[in-house]
Amino acid sequence: MNQNTEGATLDYSDMLLILQILETGSLNETVRGNLSDKKKIKDLFLVVIRSIEINKNKVLISSLLQFISNLCYGTGKLKMMLAKENMSEFTATLREVLDQINVELKPDEEMTDVNDDESNLEEIISDA
């Protein structure tokens, strides 16, 4: 498992499936409004994203970033909440994630990462 955690965790495929359901659901205005209304959603996002080894879980990170982005879309309260508070912790975490993703890879390393992501997706699809 590619997570930095101390307790029991979900399998990668289960975790990705749940996150993809949340990501897809957050495209719906009603769901997005409900989720972004939760005061702890930003804190949950920060805890989760910090617990993931980014370079080994790019598909998961992509879904997580899309999820939080969806919650900031429209009239959701998350966007307003972020605008009212000190965003330094939030933006520093995002910057750290993007810096880790943006590392220059040699062509061979890049293909290995792509193949790892593809094999993770194939495994998830075959388990579903």
Order of alpha helices (4+ residues) and beta strands (2+ residues): alpha-alpha-alpha-alpha-alpha-alpha-alpha
